Amino acid sequence: MEFTSELIMSVNRHRLGIDGDGVTTLVAFHGCPLRCRYCLNPSCLGEPAGIREYTPAELYAATYIDELYFLATGGGVTFGGGEPGLRPQFIQEFRELCGDEWKINIETSLNVPSENVDALLNVADFFIIDIKDMNPAIYQRYTGRDNRWVIHNLNLIAEHGRQNDCLIRIPLIPDFNTETDRAASIQQLRSSGFTRFDLFDYIIREH
């Protein structure tokens, strides 16, 4: 079988309660469609010098060592980045290798084509969605992109009845949104059946 391959910045093992249930391994893809003003992982945007390219088979071989942890704790692999929603074929091929017993979590902005999200709905157990803010003007100003795909993909997830398989992260971002803005985002998301939220504040340190 001929596999696709992708640039992966890091494979971080033995994470607990950070990005999914149980013990997880975080796989960070290179590349992101957004240009957030306070990017938390700017290395995903730069030149990919020194970054390893993996096939799904190579990644499976690198993560299989922790299978007993995954099975004992209900954990598995969390694909982040960067933006894993740009890599649905790779994740589908990885699922074929690891089977159904490992959890696959997707940490995503959802700002990707809807056919990508539709493909991932067939293989992902859980989505951790970094929504920024539902207000289009705030989102555009902070990320440099509009949020039409985000809204469409949230609706797609809701149409599949997968709202309970999502944790939506909504930060309070200094100089970009307010508590009132965040409350409006939550209300809009609740109207579509989403109920699980992670609310936190960005801490901006001056250099």
N, C-alpha and C positions, 0 to 999 in steps of 0.2 A: 504494500500500500504506500502511495506517495503522499507525504504529509506537507501541509503548508509550513512556513516558518515565520517567526516574528521576533523583533527586537524586544528583549526583556531586561529591564534595568536591574532588577534584584529579585531574589527568592528568599523571603524571610520566614523562617520556621518558628514553631513553638509559640505562636501568639495565642493568648487566652482572653476571651471576652472583649476583644477589640474590634474585630471585623467579622462577626458571625459567631454562632454557637460553638462551644467546645474549643478544642485546639485547632488552630488554622495555620495554614501557610499562605502568606500574602505574596502574590505574583504581580509585579508592577511592570506593565507594558510601557514602552516609550511612545510618545506622541499624544497630543491632545488638541481638540478643535478650539478650545477656549484660550483666552489670554487674560486671565483674572488678574486684577490689580494687585492683590495680595496672594499670589500663587504659593501654595504650600509645598509644591514639589517641582520647582523650576527646572530641575535636571531633565524632566520629561520633554522639555521644549527645545533643548539645545541640540547641538550636533551629537550624533550617537557614537562618538569615538569611544572605543573600549567597552561598548555594551555588547553583551553576548546575544547571539541569535539562537533561538531554540526551535525545534520542531515539537509538536505535542508529545511525540514518543520520548524525546530527550527530557522534556519537562516531567513527564510521568515517571521516568526513571529517577529523576532527581527528587521527587516528592514521595515516591513509594515507600521510602525508608520510614515515614511517619504514619503508615496506614493503620497500625495498631492504635495509635493515639486518636486518629480520626474516628475509627470504628467504636472505640471505647467511650468517646466523649460526644459523639454526634457532630464532629467537626469535619474539616475538609479544606478545600482550596478556595481562597478569595482572590478573584482577579480584579486588580485595580490599576493604578497608573499615575499619570496618563489616563487614557480612556479605553477600557476594555470593550466598550460598545462598538469600537471600530474593528474588532477582531472576532466576529461571531464564528467564522469557519474554524479558526484555531480552537476556540472553546468547545465547539461541537465535536471536533476530532478528539480533544482531550477527554470529553465525557465518554466517548466510545471506548476509550482505553481504561478509564478508572471505574466504569460501571456506575450503578445507581446507589451504591452504599456510601460513597463519599459525598458530602455536601459541596455544592458549587455555589458560591456567592459572587455577585457582581457589584462592584463599587463604581458607580457611574453618575455622570451628569445628565444622562438621557438626551444629550444634544447630539444625536446621531440619527441617520436615516431610520425610518420606522421598520423597514424590512430587517434591519439588524436586530432591533429589539424583539420583533416577532420571532426571529430565529432563536434568540436567547431564551425566550419564554419556554421553549421546548426542552432546555437543558439546565436552566438555573433553578436552584431551590429558593434563593433569597436574593433580594436586591437592596443595596444600600445606596440611596439616591441623594446626591448632593444638589439640592434644588436652588441654592443661593436665595432667590426671592421670586415669587410668582408675578410680581409687577413687571411688565415688559420693559418699562423705561429704566427701572433700577437694574434689572438683569443685564440689559444692553450696556449700560454705563459701567457696570462692574466687570463683565466678562468679555466685552467687545463683540458679542454675538446676540442675535435675537433668540427668544425662547419658544418659537413656534413648534420646533420639533419636540422640545421638552413637554409642552402641553399636549401635543398629539400623542406622544408616547405614554404619558400618564393616562390618557383616555384609553389607549390600547390595553394597558395593563388592567385598567378597571373593567373593560369589556371582557377580558378573560377571567375576571373574578379573582385576581391575584393581589388585591390590595393588602391582605394580611401577610403577604410574603414580602412586604416592603418596610424598610425603616427609612424615613425621610429626614434628612439633616437640613435644618434651616438655621443658618448662623445670623447673629446680629453683627453687622459689619460697620465699623466706625466710618462715618461720613457717607455711607451709602444707603442704609436702611435703618428703620427705627422699630421699637417694640410694636407700635401701631401697624407698621408695614408687615411685620412678622405675624401678628395676630390675623391680619387679613389673608396672608398666605395660608395659614393653618385653616381658617374658615373655608377658603376655596377648596383646599385639599380634602377636608372632611366632607364637603358636599359631594365629592366623588367616591367616598367610602374609605379613604385612607385614615388610619387611626394611630399609627405608630410614628412618633416624631422624636428626633434628637435635637434639642435646642441648646445652643451654646454661643458664646461670644468669641469673636476673633480678638486676640490680644496683639496689638500692633506695637512693636518695639522700635523706637527711633535708633538709628545707627549714627 
